[in-house]
Amino acid sequence: MPKGKRKLVKCIVCGEIFDSEIDICPVCGVGREYFIPYDGEEILYRKDTQETFIILGNGAAGISAAEAIRERNDTCRIIIISKEVELSYNRPLLTKKLSTFHSSEEILIHQPDWYEEYQITNCLNREIKRIDTVNNTVILSNDEEIKYDKCIYALGAESFVPAIKGCGKKGVKVIRNLQDVKDIRALSKNAKQAVVIGGGVLGLETAWELSKLCKVTILEAADQLMVRQLDETASGLLGNLIAKVGIDYRVGAAITEITGAEKVTGVALNNGEVFAADLVIFSCGITPNTGLAKEAGLQIGKAVEVNDKMETNIEGIYACGDCAECKGVNYGVWAQAIEMGKTAGANAAGEETYYDIYPPALTFHGMKTALFAGGDNGKLPDKDYQALEYRNDLDGNYEKFYFLENKLVGAILIGDTRKMNKVSEGLNVGCSYNYVKNNIIHD
Ligand SMILES: Cc1cc2nc3c(=O)[nH]c(=O)nc-3n(C[C@H](O)[C@H](O)[C@H](O)COP(=O)(O)OP(=O)(O)OC[C@H]3O[C@@H](n4cnc5c(N)ncnc54)[C@H](O)[C@@H]3O)c2cc1C
């Protein structure tokens, strides 16, 4: 929670705001070239009460809701409940630090004394079993009951694992929490070959980090890598870079079975190929945690439905982060979880604030390259896109810009991504084809 007159910066990759003295973004790990000065928002609203705010989940959304409440209310009780044993941590670093991770302290959002200073109580290692919306009570797995005046539902998501035969075998993992990283590090000590299932950005980060520990193959069901963010050319170029660093990959991979008796020995495809593996990581997207919300009578679509104040259909209950969708949108990214959390907290505290949905951009640093992809890169089949492309096979740089009705709507940078800031601004304002041609591309 930024306090006093510190100089702040904002990371344009993940949206994190932190002290300008810090050289590496504590959330996504990029350097200073991706920081912009940040003035901070002055919070004028105040309403000190004796209410109890219960926050379910201590991820990005939960902790930013807690911060937003305390910034507006000095006297209320704030209780965060989570089944995790650690204080809130920077989840995006789990893949980025997979090969170097030593201890949870390295990735905590706040140190323990911060919670004391702001009088925020953590109930960790507690599973929430039920929300009783009649008696305004949360029931935990040890049957403990905690009463609330306002409740923030921020239970995040789980990794999605497709129903493939053998996916419960020993040595088959996902990366969603710190314990997963500890398990994978232990398994990787004896692993010679790993298969990562899923060629999205998290799959690629995982593969790159694991390749420092053992041999790695990526299997992607779609016919290209990072299919949601890249066009075919960019995906092909990325594939070449991946092969160059010694990581094998297949696209269009139809997996039939995870082989092995009790323990995994490989991954079989429908064309008869079998990739030997003593470690398999699924990286196939997320499933929002909506079960408790549904039982409590909250409206569910793909996730818990909220309006742009993060209000659910039940008064006094707000939802935010990976478990929530606003106007049908759930991107499942860090910056969105933070913004939704802030909005939920501010509104629960009594202020009236609104969440703006904006298309996320992502970066990838690994495979001895860097990549930025933002907006719509020609993905809607019925749209008539204009495109601008620059490609230099000698230095490995690639730039592609997509336009609809003369407005920039999507961009991809591979190699040199330093102009990402300019490109993000261009995407925000929807700058014209000629502007990009004369001022941005190959500049
Ligand atoms: C490995 C990895 C890398 C990522 N990298 C990036 C990235 O580079 N950039 C980016 O923008 N996004 C990234 N993301 C996505 C980003 O981390 C999430 O969007 C964000 O963390 C979501 O925050 P949240 O608070 O909504 O949910 P979560 O962080 O999932 O928090 C929910 C919490 O609720 C707890 N919980 C759930 N059910 C219960 C229960 N019944 N009882 C008690 N507690 C419960 C969970 O254990 C968890 O601690 C990454 C995600 C992962 C997993």
The ligand as an ORCA input file, in Angstrom:
! r2SCAN-3c Opt
* xyz 0 1
  C       2.384    -19.783    -12.642
  C       1.590    -18.582    -12.995
  C       2.192    -17.531    -13.682
  C       1.459    -16.397    -14.023
  N       2.064    -15.395    -14.722
  C       1.365    -14.295    -15.021
  C       1.971    -13.199    -15.702
  O       3.155    -13.244    -16.068
  N       1.232    -12.090    -15.943
  C      -0.078    -12.012    -15.554
  O      -0.713    -10.992    -15.789
  N      -0.701    -13.035    -14.924
  C      -0.009    -14.165    -14.639
  N      -0.622    -15.194    -13.984
  C      -2.042    -15.044    -13.596
  C      -2.152    -14.289    -12.267
  O      -1.210    -14.798    -11.361
  C      -3.565    -14.423    -11.728
  O      -4.429    -13.787    -12.643
  C      -3.734    -13.801    -10.353
  O      -2.792    -14.302     -9.455
  C      -5.145    -14.079     -9.845
  O      -5.267    -13.594     -8.545
  P      -6.580    -13.951     -7.684
  O      -6.390    -13.260     -6.388
  O      -7.798    -13.698     -8.463
  O      -6.536    -15.540     -7.470
  P      -5.476    -16.483     -6.796
  O      -4.136    -15.872     -6.870
  O      -5.699    -17.823     -7.372
  O      -5.892    -16.484     -5.245
  C      -6.990    -17.201     -4.733
  C      -6.635    -17.752     -3.370
  O      -7.791    -18.373     -2.812
  C      -7.417    -19.596     -2.213
  N      -8.580    -20.489     -2.143
  C      -9.276    -21.023     -3.167
  N     -10.288    -21.805     -2.701
  C     -10.241    -21.740     -1.356
  C     -11.009    -22.296     -0.303
  N     -12.088    -23.071     -0.521
  N     -10.673    -22.006      0.973
  C      -9.610    -21.205      1.252
  N      -8.847    -20.648      0.301
  C      -9.148    -20.905     -0.989
  C      -6.332    -20.115     -3.133
  O      -5.540    -21.091     -2.503
  C      -5.569    -18.843     -3.445
  O      -4.585    -18.577     -2.484
  C       0.095    -16.326    -13.651
  C      -0.514    -17.381    -12.965
  C       0.217    -18.496    -12.638
  C      -0.430    -19.637    -11.907
*
